[in-house]
Amino acid sequence: MRYRKERLEELLKERLGDAILKDFLHDKGIITILSVQLDGKNENARIHIAVFPDEIKKEILGALNHKAGSFAHQLLKEIRIAKIPHLEFV
């Protein structure tokens, strides 16, 4: 069971990275996904990011969390899973 969770976390990290690169145009800095952590029931995903320069991290987090629904919709089309977890960028 744990192996499945780790695979899903890694898949979400990869696909979210692609989605951010493709659909989230931000020319002020660089965004890196550090990790994705799923809760016990795979209902919530916390996406840990790093932003350079650090001064714009709050602005980027706000924008990413605002677009979390569209990222989830895109993931639902790409990943065969019953329910995409609620995404929260931190």
N, C-alpha and C positions, 0 to 999 in steps of 0.2 A: 504494500500500500504506500509506503513512504517513497519508494522508487517512482511510482506514478506521480506523486506530488512534485518530486524534484524534476521530473521530465516536463510536467506542465509548467512549472515555474520557469524553466529554461526556455521552453517554447514561447511563453508569454513575453519573456525578456527579448527574445530574438524578433518576434513579430511586432512588438511595440516599438522596438528600435527602428525597424523598417518603416512603420507607420509614421513615426515622428519625423524621420528623415524625409519621407515623401510628402506628408500632408501638413506638417507644422513648420512653416517657414519663419525662421527667426534669425535675423542677420546680426544680432547684437552679441551673440555668444555661442558657446559650444555646450551641447547637452549630451551627457553620457548616462545610460542606465547602469547602475551599479548592481542592483539585485531586485528580485521580485520575491515577496514573501506571501504565501497563501495561508489563510487561517485553516483550522482543523477540518472544516466542511467544504473548503474551496469556494466559499461564498464571497470572500473579500480578498483583494490583492493589494498589498502596499508596494508601490514601485519606488525604490530609492534611487534618486538621481544626483548627479553632480553637475554643476553649472560653472562655466568659466566665462567671464569673471564672476566671482561670488556675489558681487553687489546686485546683480539682477536676478538672483535665485528666487526671491519672493514673487517677482513679476512673472517669471517663467512658470513657477509652480501654480500660480493662479490661472494662467492661460492653459496649462496642461490639464488641470482639474476641471476647467470649464469645458474642455474638449473631450473629457473622459468618456462621455456617452457615445460620441462618434467613433472614438477608438474602439470601444467595446463592440459597437455595431460592425465595424470592419473586421475585428477579430472573430466575431460570430460567423462571418462569411468564410473566413480562412481556416478556422480550426474546427474539427469535428468534435464538438463537446455539447452536452445538453444545455448547459447554462454558463455563460461567461461571468466570471466573478465581478463584483463591483470594484472599479479601479480607483485607487487613491494614490496620487503622487506626493511623495514626501522627500 
